[in-house]
Amino acid sequence: MTQTFSKSRQRAESAFAKTQSQFFAKDQAVEEQDFATQAREAKTARLREARLANETDQIKRATLSLTKKRATAA
């Protein structure tokens, strides 16, 4: 059973389909942008943790080296 619509109804259906597809495309683009933002934030947090651990390690090594030098000098 096929339905035949008036020309104005066909135009309206076409316009609605176009608007709906634009809406879904926009929604998908927002989701992709949110995913990219979350990935970037996770990477930044991971790199920050690694940098802080490295800095802490360097400070410990410098302190240990300095205390050894002071111990041998005394």
C-alpha positions, -999 to 999 in steps of 0.1 A, spaced: 0 0 0 17 32 -11 6 65 1 6 96 -21 8 129 -4 1 163 -17 30 184 -30 29 206 1 30 176 24 59 162 4 78 195 8 70 195 45 82 159 49 114 168 29 121 199 50 115 179 82 138 152 71 165 177 63 161 195 96 161 162 115 193 150 97 210 183 105 200 180 142 215 145 144 246 156 126 251 184 151 244 160 180 270 136 166 296 164 162 290 175 198 295 139 210 328 137 190 340 170 204 331 158 240 350 126 234 381 145 222 379 168 252 377 140 276 406 122 259 427 154 260 419 160 297 428 124 306 461 127 287 469 160 304 462 145 338 484 114 331 513 136 318 509 159 349 512 129 372 543 117 354 559 151 355 552 155 392 566 121 399 597 129 379 601 162 398 597 145 431 623 119 421 647 146 411 643 165 443 649 133 463 681 125 443 694 161 448 687 160 485 703 126 489 734 138 469 736 170 490 734 151 523 761 126 511 784 156 501 778 172 535 784 139 553 818 134 535 828 170 540 822 169 578 
